[in-house]
């Protein structure tokens, strides 16, 4: 009993020490746990992606490329765009939110070469790197601004060669979808006309019309050209919207079999028309690769590494011969596989 009592006298002090030690360890463990939880739950950086519009194959391909790169380098992405390519104020409004928001960088396919300059300068001044894709702005590249764009001159030259060969060097052409506000569209138009004049001087451009992003405007312009030139030999459409408008206008007028149509900017339905031989060719942009490279460049910048000021990607001429190939299928089916870089 005394031994038990003596032990009882010694235990309270030991138990108190054990409790203090346990509480200390618990506090340390909890504090460390909070640190670990905080580190684990800290979200990856957020990149804003603003294409010209939503709901088209051209920009859904870009989104797939962005998503693939974001998974590879652990970024979150915010994706938003105007519902129409000609909604310049809508794109500016989105960019103002990006400038003021918690974004690590911006990927933009601009709806206008000049109207966006102020907001892009403000975004750069806010410390956010910017990658412009598809078409250039009227801003030179610099340390925090770079371009991943299509070779628009090559696109125009390929279109001229395709039409020149289809017409055997003689005939009349209407150019549809002109928009001087989009640098890429203006560049491909100039290159097309220069190549046509140089290589096929017997082919005349007899009509030029707007409608880059307005199907009704493009349709009205082409109807006017067909009325003035009933034997119109070919149409070169500079955008996906004007290409689609040209196709349905030629079809409804009964002239689709006699008028060669070459368009730009792929969409899934237009590629199907190429496969069926109803559209002669489409000049496609590899927007998947643009999106992938744009994320990679922002990642490099945030890691304090240099990136190329301008990366120029070649266009792809989609014809009936290659429209069903794996490469073209990937370009219109959102690249289910990995990018070929």
Buried (B, 14 or more C-beta within 10 A) or exposed (E): EEEEEEEEEEEEEEEEEEEEEEEEEEEEEEEEEEEEEEEEEEEEBBBBBBBBBBEBBBBBBBBBBBBBBBEBBEBEBBBBBBEBBBBBEBBBEBBEEBBEEEBBBBBBBBBBBBBBBEBBBBBBEEEBBBBBBBBBBEBEBEEBBBBBBBBBBBBBBBBBBBBBEBBEEEBBBBBBBBBEBBBBBBBBBEBBBBBBEEBBEEBBBBBBBBBBBBBEBBBBBBBEBBEEBEEBBBBBBBBBBBBBBBBBBBBEBEBBEEBBBBBBBBBBEBBBBBBEEBBBBBBBBBBBBBBBBBBBBBBBBBEEEEBEEEBEBEBBBBBBEBBEEEEBEBBBBBBEEEBEE
